[in-house]
């Protein structure tokens, strides 16, 4: 297997998202063959090198897991939440893998994909992939014509607008 950037390896192994893996590297929490790595862009080979995060040896998943779940309304869909405790935790513990799949709002329902296939998860969730997502929204009350037009054109939520440039 060719060498790849450490943050990509950690993401594909289900340790963390690429961005969080970058933070872990900068914080000195990642070691390759016994040497702490703090420089982003450092490369390794997961099959050849011994990569440790917080002292724990990282291994490629023994098998890839794909779960499609229906998320009901009034349910938290994050691996951990300070306020709500673990939500996807039981599935993650059962599979002994971190199964990221994005997050749906508490008051929404729909398809939730969980996988330890980091490449697929990144491809689905990354803004760079331009994967279209369609939402059906129910509201209480009546929209003004301007609000209705805004929904028809589409818009970013305040959280996504802060995290991605237009």
C-alpha positions, 0 to 999 in steps of 0.5 A: 500500500502506498504512503498516504497523509496521516490525517487521511489514514486516521480518517479511513481507520475511523479514528477521527475526521480528517480535520480532527485528525489534523488537530491530533497530529498538531497536538503531538498525539500521533506517533509513527514507528515510535516517533511523535509526529506534529507536522501536517502532511507527514506520510505513512503506510498503515500496513507497514508502519506502526501508527499510534494515537494516544498510545493506541495502535491503529489498524485498518478495519477488518471489515467495512461496515455499512448501516442505513438507519431511519432516524426518527424525530426527537433523536440525537444522531451524534457519537457523543454530545455533552448535553445528550450523552451517547446516541450512536454509541451502542452501534459503534461499540457493537461493531468496535469501530467509529461509525461516522455518518454525519448528523441530522438535527434533533427535530428531523427524521430520515436516512442516516448512514453509518460506516467505518469506510472513511473514504466513502464517509468523507466523499458523502459529507465533504462540501468538495464532492458537491453531492446534492442533498434534498430535504422535505421541510414542514413548517408551522404557519404560513411562509411569505412569498420571499421565504417561499422563494428562498426555500425554492432556491435553496440556502445553507444553514447558518452552521454550514455557511460558517464552515464553508466559504461560498 
